């Protein structure tokens, strides 16, 4: 079992949601942290909270969608803490949409952040782990990558890619001393994209019916994946675990079950809300440009 005391962790998506909970859990385990996200103020606030725990914490704001910056980010992190031991690819974007209407740039951005950024940041960190024949990488995926729900095609595709990337690289790294794990949460309560979604649509029963997990359970699973060198941990109680297994056998029936549980309805409502927001924004932009808009 790998001990985390004194290990140096680079954590992306650290400024909010589950990322903050993961950071606090690493700090309680005695690990030093490089916190990465786009928002500097939020990172610095979290760093100030964690430093009294007796660990070293560095806030490094970065745009992970800029792939040319990854090597520099790893160099800055290594200069700040020393050699990295653990990379946690947690940063992600998600937007429900009617796929035919989903903007091309939104699809591209989601795939860049949710799939390509973890792959390329892993490539930047991996050489120093292989040189020391030690270390671990954790990719935060989603059960969406195992059973894509309606109105979630781009996100589900990116997370499916991340799961298979983790499996393939783990097989390649076998015997190298470097581990790689995938943590795939289902619906997460209290914080994060799905909690925000159900609050926005006033639908709180769907998550409980489908099975939801606390953000702390997700964070604990990240540390357990590292300590036990687990290939994958699916963090999802309730029927979703069974649905994922049955989806390989009877996918059409599972699609109907997801509809019955209300999952598709939540995503559809979210997609409609996003569409309405884009229309309102377009009208406001037109008015600011001097166009007259009449009902």
Secondary structure, DSSP 8 states (H G I E B T S, - for coil): ----TT-EEEEES-SSHHHHHHHHHHHHTT-EEEEEES-HHHHHHHHHHHHTTT--EEEEE--TT-GGGHHHHHHHHHHHHSS--EEEE---------GGGS-HHHHHHHHIIIIIHHHHHHHHHHHHHHHHT-EEEEEE--GGGTS--TT-HHHHHHHHHHHHHHHHHHHHHTTTTEEEEEEEE-EESSSSHHHHHHHHTT--HHHHHH-EE-HHHHHHHHHHHHHTT-SEEEE--THHHHHHHHTTT-HHHHHHHHHHHTHHHHHHHHHHHHHHHHHHHHHHHHHHTT-----
